[in-house]
């Protein structure tokens, strides 16, 4: 049974930093391109960053040069380091397969990130 559990969200001031994590189970994590999505809910998600098994990465223009995605295939964990946060980064962040079209694992609950003074 595939399970994705996001954690690490919270309230941060504009310009601050936060690192969120996604723990995966039930899959051979290192065999999949994974990534982060954000939205007001899991019904309307914006893809923001992806990483393939070998480590190459992509970023949406809205987060480029501010966010850094990484993965630990031995621990089955996906990370997103978020720096220079802006109020428009506020949302629920989810992890899932990336570069997979509409094929995804069951969505986790996400982790709420709120950027506000």
N, CA, C and O atoms as a GROMACS GRO file, in nm:
protein
  468
    1UNK      N    1   0.085  -0.119   0.000
    1UNK     CA    2   0.000   0.000   0.000
    1UNK      C    3   0.088   0.124   0.000
    1UNK      O    4   0.172   0.143   0.089
    2UNK      N    5   0.068   0.208  -0.102
    2UNK     CA    6   0.149   0.329  -0.114
    2UNK      C    7   0.098   0.435  -0.017
    2UNK      O    8  -0.022   0.460  -0.007
    3UNK      N    9   0.192   0.496   0.054
    3UNK     CA   10   0.156   0.604   0.145
    3UNK      C   11   0.258   0.716   0.134
    3UNK      O   12   0.379   0.692   0.136
    4UNK      N   13   0.209   0.837   0.122
    4UNK     CA   14   0.292   0.957   0.119
    4UNK      C   15   0.250   1.045   0.236
    4UNK      O   16   0.133   1.078   0.250
    5UNK      N   17   0.347   1.083   0.318
    5UNK     CA   18   0.318   1.162   0.437
    5UNK      C   19   0.405   1.287   0.436
    5UNK      O   20   0.526   1.279   0.452
    6UNK      N   21   0.342   1.402   0.417
    6UNK     CA   22   0.412   1.529   0.415
    6UNK      C   23   0.419   1.588   0.556
    6UNK      O   24   0.327   1.570   0.636
    7UNK      N   25   0.526   1.659   0.585
    7UNK     CA   26   0.540   1.721   0.717
    7UNK      C   27   0.634   1.840   0.707
    7UNK      O   28   0.704   1.860   0.607
    8UNK      N   29   0.634   1.920   0.815
    8UNK     CA   30   0.729   2.030   0.825
    8UNK      C   31   0.674   2.167   0.794
    8UNK      O   32   0.745   2.266   0.804
    9UNK      N   33   0.547   2.174   0.758
    9UNK     CA   34   0.488   2.304   0.728
    9UNK      C   35   0.471   2.388   0.854
    9UNK      O   36   0.496   2.342   0.965
   10UNK      N   37   0.428   2.511   0.834
   10UNK     CA   38   0.406   2.600   0.947
   10UNK      C   39   0.386   2.742   0.903
   10UNK      O   40   0.366   2.772   0.786
   11UNK      N   41   0.392   2.830   1.002
   11UNK     CA   42   0.378   2.973   0.978
   11UNK      C   43   0.516   3.037   0.976
   11UNK      O   44   0.596   3.015   1.067
   12UNK      N   45   0.544   3.113   0.874
   12UNK     CA   46   0.675   3.178   0.862
   12UNK      C   47   0.654   3.320   0.807
   12UNK      O   48   0.561   3.345   0.731
   13UNK      N   49   0.741   3.410   0.847
   13UNK     CA   50   0.732   3.547   0.800
   13UNK      C   51   0.787   3.560   0.658
   13UNK      O   52   0.871   3.480   0.617
   14UNK      N   53   0.741   3.659   0.584
   14UNK     CA   54   0.798   3.682   0.450
   14UNK      C   55   0.950   3.698   0.459
   14UNK      O   56   1.002   3.766   0.548
   15UNK      N   57   1.018   3.635   0.364
   15UNK     CA   58   1.163   3.636   0.364
   15UNK      C   59   1.226   3.522   0.442
   15UNK      O   60   1.347   3.502   0.436
   16UNK      N   61   1.144   3.449   0.514
   16UNK     CA   62   1.195   3.338   0.595
   16UNK      C   63   1.214   3.210   0.516
   16UNK      O   64   1.194   3.206   0.394
   17UNK      N   65   1.253   3.106   0.589
   17UNK     CA   66   1.281   2.976   0.528
   17UNK      C   67   1.207   2.865   0.600
   17UNK      O   68   1.169   2.877   0.716
   18UNK      N   69   1.189   2.757   0.527
   18UNK     CA   70   1.122   2.639   0.582
   18UNK      C   71   1.165   2.519   0.500
   18UNK      O   72   1.186   2.530   0.380
   19UNK      N   73   1.179   2.406   0.565
   19UNK     CA   74   1.205   2.281   0.492
   19UNK      C   75   1.094   2.183   0.520
   19UNK      O   76   1.064   2.152   0.635
   20UNK      N   77   1.032   2.135   0.414
   20UNK     CA   78   0.927   2.035   0.429
   20UNK      C   79   0.978   1.901   0.376
   20UNK      O   80   1.070   1.895   0.295
   21UNK      N   81   0.915   1.795   0.425
   21UNK     CA   82   0.957   1.659   0.392
   21UNK      C   83   0.839   1.575   0.349
   21UNK      O   84   0.724   1.605   0.381
   22UNK      N   85   0.869   1.470   0.277
   22UNK     CA   86   0.768   1.373   0.236
   22UNK      C   87   0.827   1.234   0.253
   22UNK      O   88   0.924   1.198   0.187
   23UNK      N   89   0.767   1.156   0.341
   23UNK     CA   90   0.811   1.019   0.364
   23UNK      C   91   0.723   0.926   0.283
   23UNK      O   92   0.601   0.928   0.294
   24UNK      N   93   0.786   0.843   0.201
   24UNK     CA   94   0.714   0.751   0.115
   24UNK      C   95   0.731   0.607   0.163
   24UNK      O   96   0.838   0.568   0.209
   25UNK      N   97   0.625   0.530   0.153
   25UNK     CA   98   0.631   0.388   0.186
   25UNK      C   99   0.547   0.311   0.086
   25UNK      O  100   0.456   0.365   0.024
   26UNK      N  101   0.579   0.182   0.072
   26UNK     CA  102   0.502   0.098  -0.018
   26UNK      C  103   0.545   0.106  -0.163
   26UNK      O  104   0.480   0.047  -0.250
   27UNK      N  105   0.654   0.176  -0.192
   27UNK     CA  106   0.704   0.187  -0.329
   27UNK      C  107   0.856   0.173  -0.329
   27UNK      O  108   0.920   0.190  -0.226
   28UNK      N  109   0.911   0.143  -0.444
   28UNK     CA  110   1.055   0.149  -0.463
   28UNK      C  111   1.085   0.294  -0.497
   28UNK      O  112   1.090   0.332  -0.614
   29UNK      N  113   1.106   0.375  -0.393
   29UNK     CA  114   1.111   0.520  -0.406
   29UNK      C  115   1.214   0.564  -0.509
   29UNK      O  116   1.188   0.656  -0.588
   30UNK      N  117   1.329   0.500  -0.510
   30UNK     CA  118   1.436   0.542  -0.599
   30UNK      C  119   1.408   0.519  -0.745
   30UNK      O  120   1.484   0.564  -0.831
   31UNK      N  121   1.300   0.451  -0.777
   31UNK     CA  122   1.267   0.423  -0.915
   31UNK      C  123   1.174   0.523  -0.980
   31UNK      O  124   1.138   0.508  -1.096
   32UNK      N  125   1.134   0.625  -0.906
   32UNK     CA  126   1.034   0.720  -0.955
   32UNK      C  127   1.085   0.863  -0.952
   32UNK      O  128   1.157   0.903  -0.861
   33UNK      N  129   1.045   0.940  -1.055
   33UNK     CA  130   1.058   1.085  -1.047
   33UNK      C  131   0.951   1.133  -0.950
   33UNK      O  132   0.834   1.095  -0.960
   34UNK      N  133   0.991   1.217  -0.857
   34UNK     CA  134   0.900   1.268  -0.756
   34UNK      C  135   0.901   1.420  -0.758
   34UNK      O  136   0.991   1.481  -0.815
   35UNK      N  137   0.802   1.478  -0.697
   35UNK     CA  138   0.798   1.624  -0.697
   35UNK      C  139   0.698   1.679  -0.598
   35UNK      O  140   0.628   1.607  -0.528
   36UNK      N  141   0.696   1.811  -0.596
   36UNK     CA  142   0.609   1.883  -0.506
   36UNK      C  143   0.504   1.962  -0.584
   36UNK      O  144   0.530   2.015  -0.691
   37UNK      N  145   0.385   1.966  -0.525
   37UNK     CA  146   0.273   2.039  -0.578
   37UNK      C  147   0.217   2.127  -0.467
   37UNK      O  148   0.234   2.096  -0.349
   38UNK      N  149   0.150   2.234  -0.503
   38UNK     CA  150   0.086   2.314  -0.399
   38UNK      C  151  -0.047   2.364  -0.451
   38UNK      O  152  -0.068   2.380  -0.571
   39UNK      N  153  -0.134   2.390  -0.358
   39UNK     CA  154  -0.264   2.441  -0.395
   39UNK      C  155  -0.346   2.473  -0.273
   39UNK      O  156  -0.306   2.448  -0.159
   40UNK      N  157  -0.463   2.530  -0.300
   40UNK     CA  158  -0.557   2.549  -0.191
   40UNK      C  159  -0.614   2.415  -0.144
   40UNK      O  160  -0.661   2.404  -0.030
   41UNK      N  161  -0.612   2.314  -0.229
   41UNK     CA  162  -0.662   2.182  -0.192
   41UNK      C  163  -0.609   2.082  -0.294
   41UNK      O  164  -0.546   2.121  -0.392
   42UNK      N  165  -0.635   1.954  -0.272
   42UNK     CA  166  -0.584   1.855  -0.367
   42UNK      C  167  -0.668   1.849  -0.495
   42UNK      O  168  -0.642   1.766  -0.582
   43UNK      N  169  -0.767   1.934  -0.506
   43UNK     CA  170  -0.846   1.940  -0.629
   43UNK      C  171  -0.791   2.042  -0.729
   43UNK      O  172  -0.834   2.045  -0.844
   44UNK      N  173  -0.697   2.125  -0.685
   44UNK     CA  174  -0.643   2.227  -0.775
   44UNK      C  175  -0.498   2.248  -0.737
   44UNK      O  176  -0.466   2.329  -0.650
   45UNK      N  177  -0.410   2.174  -0.803
   45UNK     CA  178  -0.270   2.173  -0.765
   45UNK      C  179  -0.180   2.230  -0.872
   45UNK      O  180  -0.200   2.206  -0.992
   46UNK      N  181  -0.080   2.306  -0.827
   46UNK     CA  182   0.021   2.364  -0.916
   46UNK      C  183   0.150   2.284  -0.898
   46UNK      O  184   0.202   2.278  -0.787
   47UNK      N  185   0.203   2.223  -1.004
   47UNK     CA  186   0.332   2.156  -0.992
   47UNK      C  187   0.441   2.260  -0.976
   47UNK      O  188   0.447   2.355  -1.054
   48UNK      N  189   0.528   2.244  -0.878
   48UNK     CA  190   0.628   2.346  -0.855
   48UNK      C  191   0.771   2.298  -0.867
   48UNK      O  192   0.860   2.377  -0.896
   49UNK      N  193   0.796   2.170  -0.845
   49UNK     CA  194   0.932   2.120  -0.858
   49UNK      C  195   0.935   1.969  -0.868
   49UNK      O  196   0.855   1.900  -0.803
   50UNK      N  197   1.026   1.918  -0.949
   50UNK     CA  198   1.040   1.774  -0.964
   50UNK      C  199   1.186   1.733  -0.966
   50UNK      O  200   1.274   1.813  -0.997
   51UNK      N  201   1.210   1.604  -0.931
   51UNK     CA  202   1.345   1.551  -0.929
   51UNK      C  203   1.341   1.406  -0.978
   51UNK      O  204   1.260   1.326  -0.931
   52UNK      N  205   1.430   1.375  -1.072
   52UNK     CA  206   1.433   1.238  -1.123
   52UNK      C  207   1.524   1.153  -1.034
   52UNK      O  208   1.598   1.209  -0.952
   53UNK      N  209   1.521   1.021  -1.047
   53UNK     CA  210   1.600   0.937  -0.957
   53UNK      C  211   1.749   0.972  -0.952
   53UNK      O  212   1.811   0.959  -0.847
   54UNK      N  213   1.805   1.016  -1.063
   54UNK     CA  214   1.948   1.047  -1.065
   54UNK      C  215   1.980   1.181  -1.003
   54UNK      O  216   2.097   1.211  -0.977
   55UNK      N  217   1.878   1.264  -0.978
   55UNK     CA  218   1.900   1.390  -0.909
   55UNK      C  219   1.878   1.516  -0.990
   55UNK      O  220   1.878   1.625  -0.933
   56UNK      N  221   1.858   1.506  -1.121
   56UNK     CA  222   1.829   1.625  -1.199
   56UNK      C  223   1.695   1.684  -1.156
   56UNK      O  224   1.602   1.612  -1.121
   57UNK      N  225   1.689   1.818  -1.160
   57UNK     CA  226   1.572   1.886  -1.105
   57UNK      C  227   1.510   1.986  -1.204
   57UNK      O  228   1.575   2.032  -1.297
   58UNK      N  229   1.385   2.016  -1.179
   58UNK     CA  230   1.316   2.122  -1.252
   58UNK      C  231   1.235   2.204  -1.152
   58UNK      O  232   1.194   2.154  -1.048
   59UNK      N  233   1.213   2.332  -1.187
   59UNK     CA  234   1.138   2.422  -1.100
   59UNK      C  235   1.044   2.507  -1.182
   59UNK      O  236   1.075   2.546  -1.295
   60UNK      N  237   0.929   2.536  -1.124
   60UNK     CA  238   0.841   2.636  -1.184
   60UNK      C  239   0.906   2.772  -1.173
   60UNK      O  240   0.985   2.797  -1.081
   61UNK      N  241   0.874   2.860  -1.265
   61UNK     CA  242   0.934   2.993  -1.263
   61UNK      C  243   0.906   3.066  -1.132
   61UNK      O  244   0.987   3.146  -1.085
   62UNK      N  245   0.790   3.037  -1.073
   62UNK     CA  246   0.748   3.108  -0.952
   62UNK      C  247   0.837   3.076  -0.831
   62UNK      O  248   0.839   3.152  -0.735
   63UNK      N  249   0.910   2.965  -0.836
   63UNK     CA  250   0.992   2.926  -0.720
   63UNK      C  251   1.140   2.912  -0.755
   63UNK      O  252   1.222   2.886  -0.667
   64UNK      N  253   1.174   2.928  -0.881
   64UNK     CA  254   1.313   2.910  -0.925
   64UNK      C  255   1.405   3.004  -0.849
   64UNK      O  256   1.372   3.121  -0.828
   65UNK      N  257   1.519   2.955  -0.810
   65UNK     CA  258   1.622   3.029  -0.736
   65UNK      C  259   1.584   3.058  -0.592
   65UNK      O  260   1.659   3.126  -0.521
   66UNK      N  261   1.470   3.010  -0.547
   66UNK     CA  262   1.431   3.025  -0.406
   66UNK      C  263   1.410   2.891  -0.339
   66UNK      O  264   1.438   2.876  -0.220
   67UNK      N  265   1.362   2.793  -0.413
   67UNK     CA  266   1.334   2.660  -0.358
   67UNK      C  267   1.436   2.561  -0.410
   67UNK      O  268   1.487   2.574  -0.521
   68UNK      N  269   1.468   2.460  -0.326
   68UNK     CA  270   1.560   2.354  -0.365
   68UNK      C  271   1.499   2.220  -0.329
   68UNK      O  272   1.468   2.194  -0.213
   69UNK      N  273   1.483   2.135  -0.429
   69UNK     CA  274   1.429   2.002  -0.406
   69UNK      C  275   1.544   1.902  -0.395
   69UNK      O  276   1.646   1.916  -0.462
   70UNK      N  277   1.528   1.803  -0.309
   70UNK     CA  278   1.629   1.698  -0.296
   70UNK      C  279   1.561   1.570  -0.251
   70UNK      O  280   1.445   1.570  -0.210
   71UNK      N  281   1.635   1.461  -0.258
   71UNK     CA  282   1.579   1.333  -0.219
   71UNK      C  283   1.684   1.246  -0.155
   71UNK      O  284   1.803   1.256  -0.186
   72UNK      N  285   1.641   1.160  -0.064
   72UNK     CA  286   1.727   1.060  -0.002
   72UNK      C  287   1.665   0.925  -0.035
   72UNK      O  288   1.571   0.881   0.031
   73UNK      N  289   1.716   0.860  -0.138
   73UNK     CA  290   1.658   0.734  -0.182
   73UNK      C  291   1.675   0.622  -0.080
   73UNK      O  292   1.595   0.529  -0.077
   74UNK      N  293   1.777   0.630   0.002
   74UNK     CA  294   1.799   0.527   0.104
   74UNK      C  295   1.693   0.536   0.214
   74UNK      O  296   1.654   0.434   0.272
   75UNK      N  297   1.648   0.658   0.243
   75UNK     CA  298   1.549   0.678   0.349
   75UNK      C  299   1.408   0.695   0.295
   75UNK      O  300   1.313   0.708   0.372
   76UNK      N  301   1.393   0.695   0.163
   76UNK     CA  302   1.261   0.716   0.100
   76UNK      C  303   1.199   0.849   0.140
   76UNK      O  304   1.080   0.856   0.173
   77UNK      N  305   1.278   0.955   0.138
   77UNK     CA  306   1.230   1.087   0.178
   77UNK      C  307   1.260   1.188   0.069
   77UNK      O  308   1.367   1.190   0.009
   78UNK      N  309   1.162   1.273   0.044
   78UNK     CA  310   1.173   1.384  -0.049
   78UNK      C  311   1.170   1.513   0.034
   78UNK      O  312   1.092   1.525   0.128
   79UNK      N  313   1.255   1.608  -0.004
   79UNK     CA  314   1.263   1.734   0.069
   79UNK      C  315   1.235   1.852  -0.023
   79UNK      O  316   1.252   1.844  -0.145
   80UNK      N  317   1.193   1.963   0.039
   80UNK     CA  318   1.185   2.090  -0.033
   80UNK      C  319   1.232   2.199   0.063
   80UNK      O  320   1.164   2.231   0.160
   81UNK      N  321   1.347   2.255   0.032
   81UNK     CA  322   1.399   2.369   0.108
   81UNK      C  323   1.344   2.495   0.044
   81UNK      O  324   1.365   2.519  -0.074
   82UNK      N  325   1.275   2.574   0.123
   82UNK     CA  326   1.210   2.695   0.072
   82UNK      C  327   1.272   2.817   0.138
   82UNK      O  328   1.263   2.834   0.260
   83UNK      N  329   1.334   2.901   0.060
   83UNK     CA  330   1.397   3.023   0.109
   83UNK      C  331   1.330   3.145   0.048
   83UNK      O  332   1.258   3.135  -0.052
   84UNK      N  333   1.354   3.261   0.109
   84UNK     CA  334   1.296   3.387   0.058
   84UNK      C  335   1.147   3.372   0.033
   84UNK      O  336   1.096   3.409  -0.073
   85UNK      N  337   1.079   3.318   0.131
   85UNK     CA  338   0.937   3.289   0.113
   85UNK      C  339   0.855   3.417   0.098
   85UNK      O  340   0.886   3.520   0.157
   86UNK      N  341   0.751   3.406   0.017
   86UNK     CA  342   0.661   3.516  -0.012
   86UNK      C  343   0.519   3.479   0.029
   86UNK      O  344   0.486   3.360   0.036
   87UNK      N  345   0.434   3.577   0.055
   87UNK     CA  346   0.295   3.545   0.089
   87UNK      C  347   0.226   3.458  -0.016
   87UNK      O  348   0.141   3.375   0.019
   88UNK      N  349   0.261   3.476  -0.141
   88UNK     CA  350   0.198   3.395  -0.246
   88UNK      C  351   0.244   3.250  -0.246
   88UNK      O  352   0.191   3.169  -0.322
   89UNK      N  353   0.342   3.216  -0.163
   89UNK     CA  354   0.382   3.075  -0.148
   89UNK      C  355   0.289   3.001  -0.052
   89UNK      O  356   0.299   2.879  -0.036
   90UNK      N  357   0.200   3.074   0.012
   90UNK     CA  358   0.106   3.011   0.104
   90UNK      C  359   0.020   2.907   0.032
   90UNK      O  360  -0.028   2.930  -0.079
   91UNK      N  361   0.004   2.792   0.097
   91UNK     CA  362  -0.078   2.687   0.040
   91UNK      C  363  -0.053   2.554   0.108
   91UNK      O  364   0.026   2.546   0.202
   92UNK      N  365  -0.120   2.453   0.061
   92UNK     CA  366  -0.096   2.317   0.108
   92UNK      C  367  -0.002   2.250   0.010
   92UNK      O  368  -0.026   2.252  -0.111
   93UNK      N  369   0.105   2.192   0.060
   93UNK     CA  370   0.208   2.132  -0.023
   93UNK      C  371   0.195   1.980  -0.017
   93UNK      O  372   0.186   1.920   0.090
   94UNK      N  373   0.195   1.919  -0.135
   94UNK     CA  374   0.182   1.775  -0.148
   94UNK      C  375   0.300   1.721  -0.230
   94UNK      O  376   0.356   1.791  -0.315
   95UNK      N  377   0.337   1.599  -0.202
   95UNK     CA  378   0.436   1.532  -0.287
   95UNK      C  379   0.368   1.418  -0.362
   95UNK      O  380   0.268   1.363  -0.317
   96UNK      N  381   0.424   1.385  -0.477
   96UNK     CA  382   0.372   1.275  -0.557
   96UNK      C  383   0.464   1.252  -0.676
   96UNK      O  384   0.568   1.318  -0.688
   97UNK      N  385   0.428   1.161  -0.761
   97UNK     CA  386   0.504   1.136  -0.883
   97UNK      C  387   0.507   1.262  -0.968
   97UNK      O  388   0.415   1.344  -0.966
   98UNK      N  389   0.616   1.276  -1.044
   98UNK     CA  390   0.633   1.392  -1.132
   98UNK      C  391   0.666   1.341  -1.271
   98UNK      O  392   0.716   1.229  -1.284
   99UNK      N  393   0.641   1.416  -1.373
   99UNK     CA  394   0.665   1.377  -1.512
   99UNK      C  395   0.585   1.252  -1.547
   99UNK      O  396   0.628   1.172  -1.631
  100UNK      N  397   0.471   1.233  -1.484
  100UNK     CA  398   0.395   1.110  -1.503
  100UNK      C  399   0.257   1.136  -1.562
  100UNK      O  400   0.172   1.047  -1.559
  101UNK      N  401   0.234   1.255  -1.617
  101UNK     CA  402   0.102   1.287  -1.669
  101UNK      C  403   0.001   1.289  -1.557
  101UNK      O  404   0.021   1.354  -1.454
  102UNK      N  405  -0.108   1.217  -1.578
  102UNK     CA  406  -0.213   1.213  -1.476
  102UNK      C  407  -0.203   1.089  -1.387
  102UNK      O  408  -0.296   1.057  -1.313
  103UNK      N  409  -0.090   1.020  -1.395
  103UNK     CA  410  -0.072   0.899  -1.314
  103UNK      C  411  -0.002   0.937  -1.184
  103UNK      O  412   0.112   0.982  -1.185
  104UNK      N  413  -0.070   0.919  -1.075
  104UNK     CA  414  -0.015   0.954  -0.945
  104UNK      C  415  -0.044   0.846  -0.842
  104UNK      O  416  -0.135   0.764  -0.858
  105UNK      N  417   0.035   0.846  -0.739
  105UNK     CA  418   0.006   0.764  -0.621
  105UNK      C  419  -0.111   0.828  -0.547
  105UNK      O  420  -0.145   0.943  -0.573
  106UNK      N  421  -0.173   0.755  -0.454
  106UNK     CA  422  -0.276   0.819  -0.371
  106UNK      C  423  -0.218   0.941  -0.300
  106UNK      O  424  -0.108   0.935  -0.244
  107UNK      N  425  -0.290   1.050  -0.302
  107UNK     CA  426  -0.241   1.174  -0.242
  107UNK      C  427  -0.243   1.166  -0.091
  107UNK      O  428  -0.335   1.112  -0.030
  108UNK      N  429  -0.138   1.224  -0.030
  108UNK     CA  430  -0.136   1.236   0.114
  108UNK      C  431  -0.220   1.354   0.160
  108UNK      O  432  -0.296   1.412   0.082
  109UNK      N  433  -0.206   1.390   0.286
  109UNK     CA  434  -0.285   1.500   0.341
  109UNK      C  435  -0.221   1.636   0.315
  109UNK      O  436  -0.285   1.740   0.332
  110UNK      N  437  -0.096   1.636   0.275
  110UNK     CA  438  -0.028   1.761   0.252
  110UNK      C  439   0.018   1.826   0.381
  110UNK      O  440  -0.016   1.781   0.491
  111UNK      N  441   0.096   1.932   0.367
  111UNK     CA  442   0.140   2.008   0.483
  111UNK      C  443   0.116   2.156   0.452
  111UNK      O  444   0.152   2.205   0.345
  112UNK      N  445   0.057   2.226   0.547
  112UNK     CA  446   0.018   2.366   0.528
  112UNK      C  447   0.138   2.458   0.550
  112UNK      O  448   0.207   2.450   0.653
  113UNK      N  449   0.162   2.544   0.452
  113UNK     CA  450   0.264   2.648   0.466
  113UNK      C  451   0.194   2.783   0.457
  113UNK      O  452   0.123   2.811   0.360
  114UNK      N  453   0.214   2.864   0.558
  114UNK     CA  454   0.154   2.997   0.560
  114UNK      C  455   0.264   3.101   0.575
  114UNK      O  456   0.342   3.098   0.670
  115UNK      N  457   0.269   3.192   0.480
  115UNK     CA  458   0.370   3.299   0.483
  115UNK      C  459   0.297   3.429   0.510
  115UNK      O  460   0.222   3.480   0.426
  116UNK      N  461   0.319   3.481   0.628
  116UNK     CA  462   0.247   3.601   0.670
  116UNK      C  463   0.322   3.670   0.781
  116UNK      O  464   0.389   3.607   0.862
  117UNK      N  465   0.309   3.802   0.785
  117UNK     CA  466   0.370   3.879   0.895
  117UNK      C  467   0.267   3.900   1.006
  117UNK      O  468   0.298   3.962   1.107
   0.00000   0.00000   0.00000
